[in-house]
């Protein structure tokens, strides 16, 4: 067969798939084609005349007849006796033509009776669990499979399983140990095809299972369970086949652009493109959950969870459960029929006493889920058990995840089951709604045991709460309203009110939970979209919060909620801002009248404090001149030593062209301080040069005094590690900035050149309509402009330039990005006053025009 002929046959198979979308027929066709290619190559190679018998075996997906269009062709060449020179020549005659055909061939050469387990080569060991004869001697194949392989498994069973599951743990960690990736790897991610293979391999090693129906005969699966697993498997095979064919390579990641194409091809319905994708991804996660559950169940059978009980437990507490082999089980199945609430009691006791639940108990719960009806889920016992579970300090998250996995959580609370595998395509939340909600519980639970200073301070708030279970309860249900369209906070409130009435939640507790759910975005919006150094903002937020208890609870909800968006969502910078808002708001709630009077008398004391860091004895009057005119929020919230540093920088200014530059590293961000005499478009040019160097700006502030000295402070992230890896780039940045400010370098030209780089090419992730609004109430001194638009390279430069062109000054810029959506907030003045209505309208029109022009 020629390479051209092979490609022609492959194209025919691919075209057939696109016409009927039947993955099983496609992988079978590709497998048959490769069978013929391997058999032909073996025949033409001519076996050696030395009598050494050979068998060519398919392994992996090739052996299972699940060969995808661009999968590797994995084979084993088995020799009966040690290799001689003639055998080496045979291998060349056999393999070289296959490589010439362009096949991605993976091969192992083994000798009968000579293979021994190597824990460093797990790939080969697992390959031996899926074998099929392609060509050659059937006798030595049969001997290898029926005798040698069985001896190998008996000898190395425990070691093999340990290595297999250790590799699985490592693989799962690469995906943050969750199936809910919004761009999942269909092959390797938790819940993907590899999880199914691991479950099959465990079945083979432990029970000798070689076909799926044997799981039923071994009482490991019911018929319905096996049917759901096979349906899930076929769905994943369909997606992987489609990805291979459309991408033209061995692609297994279901990325956003392919999600849109596949949802259209599979004819998912929706009023908008996003709804079709959400429906596709929900189907994927539902199937991945089935596969993952199968894998986890088989993993627990390989190494049953157990805990050594060092002290006897009260007999009165264990009338329905018992510890067997270190794991919790029911005394007998009848206890569930007598009282279905015992299912929840099992999980509560598991968490309270830190005893794992046996696989038999989980199977028993799954069989009896139908016993939980409206009467059971409305009982006071269910309410009390659930709240007691949420009151524990360790194991809550794992218990809820397991309850959700086997269907118990959704059976008790149908409202939560409605968000099972629910996808919101906003490119910001990394996880499905149910996984996000459960991760908030993990984040809160982790605070009980936090060791890092940043998290430990929030942990102290949690440990000081009288009823932490109310915060946990709120987090479990805070997003259940996302199952419906509309305001999800209001929809979640409706659902929680229904739950509260059903389980008879005391009104005081219900009122607290309603407050937390209805307000769970307020604190996040306050510190990310408002300047919390503005005392008016903090005062208004404190008025909204009302009490210290509300503040503490909402702060914890906000922390856990943001951290559950994605691993990168709660940056150290955002964590510090949240903490600052908490501290400032608590101070507002407890501040005495005398404190307010003292505030108005602080100016002389301020000069005294700053002067301690100024060595120049004659500098007191100059210091006063420097401080004169700076806004009070700068003087109040900036450390006095840093104000002194700014004063020393200002002393170096001698001419209008001077530019004083200081760059400091702050944890995960850099802080750039620029001191200069005021000039047009200064802030815009700063942001433009930072964009040119690939920096992600997160916050900007601009201050000016009566001397016309401007202090711009910009905080940014160096995501590409340009400054860290190339120290010379810092000087290059300084030189470029100087040239741009002095008109020696065209910033527009620089940005156009950088925009053409592949690193800055925008990904196709849908579009965001531009929305511009003004808030004239939250600040007494500033007009607050909020812009929501499509994130793109150089966006902040475009915005700040347009603001300057309209004669407005930026005092504070708060920059936030959610996926491909930019949400930027600017505190503006015009002529040192708030903007007039006409000025706001003119700026809005100019901004829309400028953003549209930049996007074109």
Phi, psi and omega in degrees: 000133179274163179297321180295319180295321178297315180296324179297316179293323177296317179298322179298317179296318180295317179297321178297319180298315182295340179273330183240345179054039178253103187290322182297317178297324182289311181294327175295318180296317179295319179299315179297321179298314180291327174303314182293321181296314181295316181298318180296317180296322180294316181297316182289334181290335180062114182299148181297152184275002183279001177084003178286111184288145185230143171227130176260122187243139171277144176230169176060220181296331176297317179292325182279001184060042179235043184279119180273164189307324183237025176287156172293147176264101185262126180223159171240132176254108187260123177254144180286323185236170177304147183286140174244181182300322179297323180292322177297320178294322177300316180301319178296315180296330183277315189277321185302316178297328178292319177293324179296334178284353179085016181286142172273090191258127172248125184222149173235142175250120182236156174246135178305136178069007183245354183277137173224152186295130175239107183299343179278348181238068181294328181303316179290320181298316179289331177299329181290345181277344176234101183230146176209134181287126178259317183200157175101205190278117181287334182296311183288332174297313180297318179297318180296316185284316187275334185246300185295316182293321179294322177295317179299315181294320180295322183285323189243018186308306186295316181295319179300312181298319180298314180294319180299314183283331174295319178294324178295317178300317179297318179297315180296324180296329179298338181246028179057025174057037177221145177282344192271063173267130182284349168230072191285150170273109188295335181271311193258336185292157173307133184086359179271188184298325181296327176298320177297317180297318180298317178299317178297317181296319178298317177300321179293314184292316185278320190238000181072022183287131179238352178218154185301318181301338180294338176296327177288316181296332179271007181059032177266335179219150169272167181298318179296320179296315180296321179298317179294323179294317180293323176296318178297318180299315181297324179294316179295321177298320178299313181296318182293319178299316180299315180299317180298316185288316183287322181279337182074022180203179181280070182258129183236000180268124180276077184284167189302318183295325179282333176300317180296316182293316182292321180298326177288316182297323180274004173061044171289148184257151178176151180290334178226166183301321181299324180293325177295316180295317180299321178294318177300312184291328175296317176300318179299311184293325176299318179290318180297326177298320179296312180297315181296319178299320178298314181296315180295321179298315180291327177296318179294330178287327178291317179225085183303133178296138181206153176221134178286122181271114185272345181221147180292148179259151183301129182296330181292337182275354189235040179287340182245345182231161182212152177263119178239125179052039176080009180229153184276134180218166174280148177298321174197159184297332185299338181294336177282324178290325178291321180207099182300340179296345178297340175297314179289326179298324177303313182289322178299314181293324178300317181287315184298316184259004178053050177244126180294157180266136182289156178297326179296320179294320178296318177299321180295318178299314181301322180291334188248016180301329181297343179288342181276099180251188184299324180295317181293313184290348178264002188281151176295331180295317177300314180303309185293320179296318182294316180293322178295322177298316182290347181274349182288165183256351184210132175097000182296311184301310182298322179295315180295321178298315180292320176298320180292319182298318183270357175097000183287318182299315180290333178288322178284319181237087180303334180298324179285326181295338181290340178258012178302123178056026182281129184251134171245114185276077177246001178060012181247306176287127184278339188242165173292166186297318181292319179295318177302315181297318180289326178294331176298325177294318178299316181297320179289316180300321180299333181294334177298332187241019185295139178247333180286140184305319182300313180282329184298326180295324175287328177297325178295324176296314182299314182294339180273355181285144177283325182226073181297337181297336178290325175293316178300314180301315181298319182292323179303320189250010188292338183241014182296339178291347179289352175293342180241160176282159180108192181293109187289334177295315179294320179294322178295322178299317179300315181295317182291323175300320178296317179296315182300317178294319185295315184266001177070044179290131179306144186300322180298317178292318180297321181295321179293318179294319178299319179299314184295319181288317181293334186250012192292349176259351189294315183290323177298314179296324183296313185273343180264337186238005175225156181275104186282357170277353174277114186300330179297320179298314182294319179298315180296321179293319178297321177297321178293318183292312174089306185228159178295324180296317177301318181298313183297316181294316183291326177299317180292320177299316181296315178302308183293323183292313180295317182296335181273358178291314178192163180300336184260359191292313182267085179289160176305326179296313179294323178299319178294321178296317177300316180295320179298317179296320178299312183296313182295321180290320178297322178297320178297321182288337184246357187295134179273166181297324180297327179297319180295321179294321180297327181303321184284349182251018191272351189300313181296320178296326180296312179301318180298316181295316182291324184295339178298335182261004179250117186281339183291114183295328183271009188271000184299315181291323177295322178298317178300317180298320180296317183287335185298118176104340177294142181297148183301326181296328176293315183291329183279316190263351178270130177306141186297326178295324179289323176300319178297321177298318178297322178299317180294324176296317182297330181294342180274354179279125181235336182221162180299340182272348184294146178220117180257129193235133173219131181239124180237143176271130179230097180052251184266002183229169171249149174242121179255122177249128180238125177245127182200164169284146187301141178208156183297144171062023182299309182296319180299317181290324176300312181293326179295317180293321177299319177297320179300325180272007174082019182274147179255107184281131181248338180199142177221141177225144179229126180235152177216147176250184183286349178276358182082014177273131181250133175243112176254127178240118183238127177256132184215160177254139176257078187294330180270002179057036181298312182286324182292317185274338182227089184300331181293339180292336178294316177293323177298321177298314181299315180296318180296317179299317180298316181295319180295317182291330180269004177078012181275347182223136181277114179293323179300317179295319179299315183293322178296320180295318182288326181296333180282349179292146181296334180294337185249012179288129181291143175277150178282102183223042179076181182235154178240125178290140179285132179227127181236130179219160178238140175243112181256011186246332187286340180229141180280338187251342189233149166270128184257116179257129178245129181239124173246122183203177178292127177291140181201164180297133176075015184298314184296326177296315179300316182293309185293326176295318179295321178298315179294321179298336179265015175072025181252152178251138176264119176264325178218136173235126178247115189251129180218144178229129176241098183066242179257015181251124176265134177232099186245138183236134182231131173267116190240150168225161175221116185063037179064018178231167173295155182288143173284167179300319180296319180295321178296318180294318179295318180295320179300314180296316179296321182294315179299319180295316181294320180291321178296320181293320180291329182279342184291000000 
